[in-house]
Amino acid sequence: MNCKGQSRTQAKTTGRGLDVPIQGHQLPRRARISGQKLIRSIISLRNRYANRLMTIYVAPNQLPFARLGVSVSKSCGKAVVRNRLKRLVREAFRLERARIPSGYDYMVILRSPQAQMPTLAQVRASLIGLVCQALPNANQGGSGG
């Protein structure tokens, strides 16, 4: 519960203008990649694309939905900064699920931010640009969830 008696998932926005997820509008756990073995298998395929914000590895997953993994090195900042960057990528992926082809695993490795924290719009544009570069002929259909 927050100060106003609402649970965190019911609050629409914080005082700093940051959107807080509303119940049912989160990236589902099954759409997340976890486990060192799976992450290494995705990276070992070497299907890699990069821009100034991030590097993305793509691998087929034989599932009817897309999955996302996010990694941020300690060179990006302290834990608060790294967690904020991971939340930005997860939110961008959630918002763009309709444009991201299903049936693939996407492992995103963030690069050190230059001077300031990237915005959600920058992360969304960067993510979609890399996905389109990685899978130019893929069906641009929703990935379920």
C-alpha positions as CSV (number, residue, x, y, z in Angstrom):
1,M,0.0,0.0,0.0
2,N,1.2,3.5,-0.7
3,C,0.5,6.7,1.3
4,K,-2.9,7.2,-0.2
5,G,-4.2,3.7,0.7
6,Q,-3.9,2.4,-2.8
7,S,-1.9,-0.7,-3.6
8,R,1.1,-0.1,-5.9
9,T,-0.6,-1.9,-8.8
10,Q,-3.7,0.4,-8.6
11,A,-1.8,3.7,-8.6
12,K,-1.8,5.3,-12.0
13,T,1.2,7.7,-11.7
14,T,3.7,8.7,-9.1
15,G,4.5,12.2,-8.1
16,R,7.5,12.2,-10.4
17,G,5.4,11.5,-13.5
18,L,6.5,7.9,-13.8
19,D,3.9,5.4,-14.8
20,V,3.3,2.6,-12.3
21,P,1.9,-0.6,-13.8
22,I,-1.8,-1.1,-13.4
23,Q,-3.0,-4.6,-12.3
24,G,-2.8,-6.9,-15.3
25,H,-0.6,-4.7,-17.4
26,Q,2.7,-6.2,-16.5
27,L,5.0,-8.3,-18.5
28,P,4.0,-11.9,-17.5
29,R,6.7,-14.0,-15.8
30,R,6.4,-16.7,-18.5
31,A,7.5,-14.0,-21.0
32,R,10.8,-13.5,-19.2
33,I,14.0,-15.4,-19.8
34,S,15.8,-16.5,-16.7
35,G,18.5,-19.0,-15.9
36,Q,22.1,-18.9,-16.9
37,K,21.9,-22.0,-19.1
38,L,19.2,-20.6,-21.3
39,I,20.8,-17.1,-21.5
40,R,24.1,-18.7,-22.6
41,S,22.4,-20.8,-25.2
42,I,20.8,-17.7,-26.7
43,I,24.1,-15.8,-26.7
44,S,26.0,-18.7,-28.2
45,L,23.9,-18.6,-31.4
46,R,25.7,-15.3,-32.1
47,N,22.6,-13.8,-33.8
48,R,23.5,-10.3,-32.5
49,Y,22.5,-6.8,-33.4
50,A,23.5,-3.5,-31.7
51,N,23.0,0.2,-31.6
52,R,24.2,2.9,-29.2
53,L,21.8,1.9,-26.4
54,M,21.7,-1.8,-26.4
55,T,22.8,-5.1,-28.0
56,I,20.1,-7.7,-28.7
57,Y,20.5,-11.5,-29.3
58,V,17.7,-13.3,-31.0
59,A,17.0,-17.1,-31.0
60,P,13.9,-19.1,-32.0
61,N,12.0,-20.6,-29.0
62,Q,9.3,-22.9,-30.3
63,L,6.7,-21.1,-28.2
64,P,3.6,-19.1,-29.3
65,F,4.9,-16.0,-27.6
66,A,8.1,-13.9,-27.4
67,R,10.3,-13.9,-24.3
68,L,12.6,-11.2,-23.0
69,G,15.8,-11.3,-21.0
70,V,17.6,-8.2,-19.8
71,S,21.2,-7.8,-18.6
72,V,22.8,-4.6,-17.3
73,S,26.5,-4.5,-16.3
74,K,27.7,-2.8,-13.2
75,S,29.5,-0.2,-15.4
76,C,26.0,1.3,-16.1
77,G,25.7,2.5,-12.5
78,K,24.6,1.5,-9.1
79,A,21.7,-0.9,-8.4
80,V,19.1,1.8,-8.5
81,V,20.2,2.9,-12.0
82,R,20.5,-0.7,-13.3
83,N,17.1,-1.7,-12.0
84,R,15.5,1.4,-13.6
85,L,17.2,0.5,-17.0
86,K,15.8,-3.0,-16.8
87,R,12.3,-1.7,-16.0
88,L,12.5,0.6,-19.0
89,V,13.4,-2.3,-21.3
90,R,10.7,-4.6,-19.9
91,E,8.1,-1.8,-20.3
92,A,9.2,-1.0,-23.8
93,F,8.9,-4.8,-24.7
94,R,5.5,-5.0,-23.1
95,L,4.2,-1.9,-24.9
96,E,5.6,-3.1,-28.3
97,R,4.5,-6.8,-28.0
98,A,2.0,-6.3,-30.9
99,R,4.9,-5.3,-33.2
100,I,7.5,-7.9,-31.9
101,P,7.4,-11.3,-33.7
102,S,6.4,-14.2,-31.5
103,G,8.3,-17.5,-31.4
104,Y,11.6,-15.9,-30.5
105,D,13.7,-15.2,-27.4
106,Y,15.2,-11.7,-27.1
107,M,18.2,-11.2,-24.9
108,V,18.9,-7.5,-24.4
109,I,22.2,-6.3,-23.0
110,L,22.3,-2.6,-22.2
111,R,25.3,-0.4,-22.8
112,S,26.4,2.3,-20.4
113,P,24.2,5.3,-20.7
114,Q,26.3,8.3,-22.1
115,A,25.3,11.4,-20.1
116,Q,21.7,10.8,-19.0
117,M,19.2,8.1,-18.5
118,P,17.4,7.1,-21.8
119,T,13.7,7.8,-22.0
120,L,11.0,5.2,-22.5
121,A,10.5,6.5,-26.0
122,Q,14.2,6.1,-26.9
123,V,14.3,2.6,-25.5
124,R,11.1,1.7,-27.4
125,A,12.5,3.0,-30.7
126,S,15.8,1.3,-30.1
127,L,14.2,-2.0,-29.3
128,I,11.9,-2.0,-32.3
129,G,14.7,-0.9,-34.6
130,L,16.9,-3.8,-33.5
131,V,14.1,-6.3,-33.8
132,C,13.2,-5.2,-37.3
133,Q,16.9,-5.4,-38.2
134,A,17.2,-8.9,-36.7
135,L,14.0,-10.3,-38.2
136,P,13.2,-8.2,-41.4
137,N,11.0,-10.9,-42.9
138,A,9.3,-12.1,-39.8
139,N,5.6,-11.7,-39.4
140,Q,5.0,-8.5,-37.4
141,G,2.3,-10.1,-35.3
142,G,1.4,-10.0,-31.6
143,S,3.3,-12.3,-29.3
144,G,0.4,-13.1,-27.0
145,G,1.5,-13.0,-23.5
